[in-house]
Amino acid sequence: MSAKPLFLDTSIQVSRKSSDENEINKINDILDKCDFICTSSFVQLEFKQSYIQDLVYLHKILVNEKTFSGAFLRTKKLNAHPDHRRKISNLLDAMGQFFANTNSFSSEDNFDKEIAEQMVIYLEIIIEDIWDWFESDVKHVSEDTGCVRSKVPPKKKGRYFDARIQKCKSEKIHCKLNKFFEEKQDAFKAILDYIKSLDDSEKKKPGELNKIVLTIEEGLKNPDNMCNSDQCKRLGDALIAVEAIHFKELFTKDVDQSKVICTPINLQTNLLN
């Protein structure tokens, strides 16, 4: 077992809750070799945005549609928007996990409705369990950014869950991202300079990288600019990588992005292929 810490990014935390047993086994094989597994409150925020909110959405459409077929058709309609691919994947994965954990249904006549009712109950349990799991299943959650938005759990209000995430503005600062950015500005500048040195052909995700460049430039002008929910979201992978420097190694699925961001800050990566 390695005493070296391993920092888990959002892609790994989401994959740990998927139904892909082969991928989960690969992740567990790597985690079993480490004795200090860590992540951060900013990863927790992204986890809520990219996974828990999708489960809450599925719960809501099941409650509203009252049948599994109705909810499934609502999910299929998301195909019309290319940005919804991740959401569709998470929704279908959650449906698959429900059926894998359900042995039988009592009524053939009301089968469609009964599936929806049982899936609602199932989601109400796992939404709360997964929120608790995020912190309990790692040794340490770094609070370098002091993200207060990451600490608000999904709450059941009447028939639905509320998993909304409040907006932040730099005029009213609640976190420590400005201080963290200022302390680590050499690392952020190294990422900035490296990305700007790349040819377009070397950028696998040029749109995302360009957003990171613009965001870091705003932070270098004034670190308080980072205390804005839109800015920290755009900083995303770069912020997580800089958080991981202290822990020496980043565990991620995002092969292309991590190579670009981690190379200039000499951060070792453990890539899930």
C-alpha positions in Angstrom: 0.0 0.0 0.0 1.3 3.4 -0.9 1.5 6.2 1.7 1.3 8.7 -1.1 -1.9 10.7 -1.1 -4.2 10.5 -4.1 -6.5 13.4 -4.9 -9.8 12.5 -6.7 -11.3 14.9 -9.2 -15.0 15.2 -10.1 -14.8 12.7 -13.0 -13.6 9.9 -10.6 -16.1 10.7 -7.9 -19.0 10.5 -10.4 -17.6 7.3 -11.9 -17.5 5.7 -8.5 -21.3 6.0 -8.3 -21.9 4.7 -11.8 -23.3 1.2 -12.8 -20.2 0.4 -14.9 -18.7 -2.4 -12.8 -15.6 -2.8 -14.9 -14.8 0.9 -14.4 -15.5 0.8 -10.7 -13.2 -2.2 -10.3 -10.4 -0.3 -12.1 -10.9 2.6 -9.8 -11.0 0.4 -6.7 -7.8 -1.4 -7.7 -6.1 2.0 -7.7 -7.7 3.2 -4.5 -6.8 0.0 -2.7 -3.1 0.8 -3.2 -3.4 4.1 -1.4 -4.0 4.8 2.3 -4.9 8.5 2.0 -7.7 9.3 -0.4 -8.7 13.0 -0.6 -10.7 15.4 -2.6 -12.0 19.0 -2.1 -15.0 21.1 -1.4 -14.8 22.5 -4.9 -15.0 19.0 -6.3 -18.0 18.5 -4.1 -19.6 21.5 -5.7 -19.0 20.1 -9.2 -20.2 16.7 -8.0 -23.5 18.3 -6.9 -23.8 20.2 -10.2 -22.9 17.2 -12.5 -24.5 14.3 -10.6 -26.8 15.0 -7.7 -28.7 17.6 -9.6 -29.4 15.0 -12.3 -30.8 12.6 -9.8 -33.0 15.3 -8.4 -34.2 16.1 -11.9 -35.0 12.5 -12.5 -36.9 12.4 -9.2 -38.9 15.4 -10.1 -40.0 14.1 -13.6 -41.0 10.8 -12.0 -43.1 12.6 -9.5 -44.7 14.8 -12.1 -45.2 12.1 -14.8 -46.4 9.4 -12.4 -45.3 6.7 -14.8 -41.9 5.3 -15.8 -42.7 5.5 -19.5 -43.6 9.2 -19.2 -40.3 10.0 -17.4 -38.4 8.0 -19.9 -39.9 10.0 -22.8 -39.1 13.2 -21.0 -35.5 12.0 -20.7 -35.3 11.1 -24.4 -36.4 14.7 -25.4 -33.1 16.0 -23.9 -31.4 14.5 -26.9 -32.4 17.6 -28.8 -29.7 19.6 -27.0 -26.0 18.5 -27.4 -25.0 19.9 -24.0 -27.4 17.4 -22.3 -25.4 14.3 -23.2 -23.9 14.0 -19.7 -27.3 14.5 -18.1 -28.9 11.8 -20.3 -26.0 9.4 -19.4 -26.5 10.0 -15.7 -30.3 9.6 -15.9 -30.1 6.4 -17.8 -27.4 5.1 -15.5 -29.6 5.8 -12.4 -32.5 4.0 -14.1 -30.3 1.0 -14.8 -29.1 0.9 -11.2 -32.6 1.0 -9.9 -33.6 -2.1 -12.0 -30.4 -3.9 -11.0 -31.4 -3.4 -7.3 -35.1 -4.3 -7.7 -36.1 -7.9 -7.7 -39.8 -7.9 -8.6 -43.0 -5.8 -8.8 -46.3 -6.8 -7.3 -48.8 -5.7 -10.0 -48.7 -6.4 -13.7 -51.8 -4.2 -14.4 -50.2 -1.1 -12.9 -46.6 -2.0 -13.8 -45.7 1.4 -15.4 -47.0 3.4 -12.4 -45.5 1.0 -9.8 -42.1 1.3 -11.3 -42.3 5.1 -11.1 -43.4 5.0 -7.5 -40.7 2.6 -6.4 -38.0 4.6 -8.3 -39.1 7.7 -6.5 -38.6 6.0 -3.2 -35.3 4.6 -4.4 -34.0 8.0 -5.5 -35.1 9.7 -2.2 -32.9 7.2 -0.4 -29.8 7.4 -2.6 -29.8 11.2 -3.1 -29.4 11.7 0.7 -27.0 8.7 1.0 -24.7 9.9 -1.9 -24.4 13.3 -0.3 -23.2 11.8 2.9 -21.0 9.3 1.1 -19.0 12.1 -0.6 -17.3 13.1 2.6 -17.4 9.9 4.5 -15.7 7.8 1.8 -12.5 9.8 1.7 -10.0 10.6 4.4 -9.9 14.3 3.8 -11.9 17.0 2.0 -9.6 20.0 1.3 -11.1 23.4 2.2 -8.5 25.6 0.4 -11.2 27.6 -1.5 -13.6 27.7 1.5 -16.5 27.0 -0.9 -19.7 27.6 1.2 -21.9 26.6 -1.7 -20.6 23.0 -1.6 -21.8 22.5 1.9 -25.5 22.9 1.2 -27.1 19.4 1.0 -30.1 18.6 -1.2 -33.2 19.0 0.9 -36.7 17.5 0.4 -39.3 20.3 0.3 -42.8 18.9 -0.1 -42.9 16.6 -3.1 -39.5 17.6 -4.5 -35.8 18.0 -3.6 -34.1 21.3 -3.8 -30.6 21.0 -5.0 -30.1 24.5 -6.4 -26.8 26.2 -6.0 -26.7 29.8 -5.2 -24.9 32.4 -7.3 -21.9 34.2 -5.9 -20.7 37.7 -6.8 -17.3 39.3 -6.1 -19.1 42.3 -4.5 -20.1 40.1 -1.6 -17.3 37.5 -0.9 -18.1 34.4 1.2 -15.3 32.1 0.1 -11.5 32.0 0.2 -10.9 31.6 -3.5 -9.4 35.0 -3.8 -6.8 34.3 -1.1 -6.1 30.8 -2.6 -5.6 32.3 -6.1 -3.3 34.9 -4.7 -1.2 32.3 -2.8 -1.0 30.0 -5.9 -0.8 32.6 -8.6 2.5 31.3 -9.8 0.9 27.9 -10.5 -2.0 29.5 -12.3 0.3 31.7 -14.3 2.3 28.6 -15.3 -0.9 27.0 -16.6 -1.8 30.2 -18.4 1.6 30.5 -20.1 1.6 26.8 -21.1 -1.8 26.9 -22.7 -1.0 30.1 -24.6 2.2 28.5 -25.9 0.2 25.6 -27.5 -0.7 25.5 -31.2 -4.5 25.0 -31.8 -3.7 21.5 -33.1 -2.4 20.6 -29.6 -5.6 21.7 -27.9 -8.1 18.9 -27.6 -10.7 21.1 -26.0 -9.9 24.6 -27.2 -13.1 26.2 -26.0 -12.6 25.1 -22.4 -8.9 26.0 -22.4 -9.6 29.5 -23.8 -12.1 30.0 -20.9 -9.4 29.0 -18.5 -7.0 31.5 -20.0 -9.5 34.4 -19.8 -10.4 33.5 -16.2 -6.8 33.3 -15.0 -6.1 36.6 -16.6 -9.0 38.1 -14.7 -7.6 36.6 -11.5 -4.2 38.0 -12.1 -5.7 41.5 -12.5 -7.5 41.1 -9.2 -7.9 37.9 -7.2 -11.3 39.1 -5.9 -12.6 38.6 -9.4 -12.4 34.8 -8.8 -15.1 35.0 -6.1 -17.8 34.8 -8.6 -19.7 31.6 -9.4 -19.3 32.0 -13.2 -15.5 32.6 -12.8 -14.8 29.6 -10.6 -16.9 27.4 -12.8 -14.8 28.4 -15.8 -11.6 27.9 -13.9 -12.8 24.3 -13.1 -10.1 21.8 -14.0 -7.3 24.3 -13.4 -8.5 25.1 -10.0 -8.8 21.4 -9.1 -5.3 20.7 -10.4 -3.8 23.5 -8.3 -5.6 22.2 -5.2 -4.1 18.8 -5.9 -0.5 20.1 -6.0 -0.2 19.7 -2.2 -1.3 16.1 -2.4 1.2 15.3 -5.3 -1.0 13.2 -7.5 -4.3 13.7 -9.3 -6.7 10.8 -10.2 -8.8 11.7 -13.2 -10.5 10.3 -16.3 -9.9 13.5 -18.3 -6.8 12.4 -20.1 -6.4 15.3 -22.6 -7.3 18.1 -20.3 -5.2 16.9 -17.4 -2.0 16.6 -19.6 -2.3 20.2 -20.6 -3.1 21.5 -17.1 -0.9 19.3 -15.0 2.3 19.4 -17.1 3.2 23.0 -16.3 2.7 22.6 -12.6 4.6 19.3 -12.4 1.6 17.5 -11.0 1.6 13.7 -11.4 -1.5 12.2 -12.8 -3.1 8.8 -12.4 -5.2 8.4 -15.5 -8.2 6.0 -15.6 -8.2 4.6 -19.2 
